[in-house]
Amino acid sequence: MKIILTNMCMIYDKNKILVQNRVKNDWPGINFPGGHIEDGEDIDLSVIREIKEETGLYLKEIECVGAINWLDEENDIRHLCILYRCNNFEGHLISSSEGEVFWINLKDVNKYKQSIDFDKVLKKCLIGLEGIFDYEN
């Protein structure tokens, strides 16, 4: 079985989270920005690179909060996504060819079309932040 490593990062500021409206046909809707981990690339540095490419933001401190995986049995592939969060960043927000990035209030997340399993990704990224966010899912 082939394993494909990817990453995603929940960037947050007060009660807002940064989302990306993904344009890929196989995974449309809002999700957190991120991407593939290149062969030989440091896993933590890969999320900093991907976020800079897709959002224009430079992550100063990151926290790994877990992983999520999907099986593509038809193609014998496991997708393993390392999840991060960050609230210490700098830069000016820009979108990329991956999709538009924008801030939303966490309590409004269900008003948007979400990518497959975004609810699971969000839940993992929020662990330990209870009391910081006004959110119920």
C-alpha positions, -999 to +999 in steps of 0.1 A: +000+000+000+013+034-009+012+062+017+008+098+008+017+123+035+000+157+037-006+184+063-033+209+072-032+238+097-060+255+116-049+292+118-070+310+144-073+345+158-097+350+187-131+334+175-121+333+139-105+306+118-088+308+084-104+285+058-097+278+022-125+272-003-109+244-022-115+243-059-105+207-066-134+187-080-125+157-058-125+177-025-145+209-029-157+231+000-140+248+029-111+232+048-079+243+063-050+252+040-021+226+037-007+203+012+018+175+004+049+167+023+077+164-002+101+134-002+128+140+024+111+172+037+109+179+074+072+173+083+070+205+105+087+227+080+064+214+053+033+229+069+051+263+072+060+261+035+025+251+024+008+278+045+031+305+031+024+293-005-014+291-001-021+320+023+009+344+023+012+339+060+043+329+079+037+307+108+059+316+138+048+288+161+030+256+152+014+229+173+009+194+160-025+182+172-028+148+156-035+131+123-064+119+102-063+093+074-083+082+045-081+049+026-084+047-011-088+010-014-095+011-051-060+025-057-043+009-027-034+043-012-035+056+024-036+094+028-021+104+061-027+140+070-007+156+099-028+183+116-015+215+131-028+247+146-013+281+150-023+315+164+011+332+160+017+343+125+026+373+104+021+385+068-006+396+045-034+372+034-034+361-002-052+333-020-037+308-044-047+285-072-057+260-045-087+283-035-097+315-019-087+319+018-107+339+042-116+343+079-149+331+093-163+331+128-161+296+142-197+296+152-206+302+115-187+272+101-219+252+094-231+280+071-205+270+045-202+240+022-175+219+038-150+194+023-153+158+031-145+151+067-139+187+076-160+182+107-135+155+119-105+177+111-120+207+129-129+186+160-093+173+163-079+208+158-101+222+186-091+197+212-076+215+242-090+249+232-123+245+250-133+278+265-114+298+240-140+294+212-177+298+213-186+267+192-209+238+193-210+210+167 
